[in-house]
Amino acid sequence: MLLVYLLGFAPAVMLLTLALALYLTVIELRDMEPRPHFLWWSWWLLLVFMTHFIGYLFLRAYSVYRRWHAARPG
């Protein structure tokens, strides 16, 4: 997002990748079991909006950890 501050505008490619990251975030949250509370949805969406793909990568890591932990016996 530093590029936006330096240029004074957001390039179209950056806006498209942000929209893609937000879309993938919604898909990932929708597939989580049990479904997260709406505050978690807003928290993750805001994190991805502010940090772009780094926030999405954190969401993916959290999702993989939850699935791995749920699949463990005991």
C-alpha positions in Angstrom: 0.0 0.0 0.0 3.1 2.2 0.2 2.9 2.5 -3.6 -0.5 4.1 -3.4 0.8 6.8 -1.1 3.8 7.5 -3.3 1.9 7.6 -6.5 -1.3 9.3 -5.2 -3.5 6.7 -6.9 -3.9 2.9 -7.0 -2.9 1.1 -10.2 -5.6 -1.1 -11.7 -3.5 -4.2 -11.2 -3.3 -3.5 -7.5 -7.0 -3.0 -7.2 -7.7 -6.2 -9.1 -5.3 -8.3 -6.9 -6.9 -6.7 -3.8 -10.4 -7.7 -5.0 -9.1 -11.2 -5.7 -7.6 -11.5 -2.2 -10.8 -10.4 -0.6 -12.8 -12.8 -2.8 -10.5 -15.7 -1.8 -10.9 -14.6 1.9 -14.6 -14.9 1.7 -14.4 -18.3 0.0 -11.9 -19.5 2.7 -14.1 -18.2 5.6 -17.2 -19.7 4.1 -15.6 -23.2 4.0 -14.4 -23.1 7.7 -16.2 -25.5 10.1 -17.7 -24.3 12.4 -18.5 -21.1 10.6 -16.8 -18.1 12.3 -18.8 -15.4 14.0 -19.4 -12.2 11.9 -16.8 -10.4 14.0 -14.2 -12.9 12.9 -15.3 -12.3 9.3 -14.9 -8.6 9.6 -11.6 -8.9 11.3 -10.1 -11.2 8.6 -11.6 -9.1 5.8 -10.1 -5.9 7.3 -6.7 -7.6 7.9 -6.6 -8.7 4.2 -7.8 -5.3 3.1 -5.1 -3.5 5.0 -2.2 -5.9 4.4 -3.2 -7.3 1.0 -1.9 -10.8 0.3 0.2 -11.0 3.4 -3.0 -11.0 5.4 -4.5 -13.6 3.1 -1.4 -15.8 3.7 -2.0 -15.5 7.4 -5.6 -16.6 7.0 -4.5 -19.6 4.9 -2.0 -20.6 7.6 -4.6 -20.3 10.3 -7.1 -22.3 8.2 -4.5 -25.1 7.6 -3.7 -25.1 11.3 -7.4 -25.5 12.3 -7.9 -28.3 9.8 -4.8 -30.1 11.0 -5.7 -29.7 14.6 -9.2 -30.9 14.0 -8.0 -34.0 12.2 -5.7 -35.1 15.0 -7.0 -38.0 17.1 -7.7 -37.4 20.7 
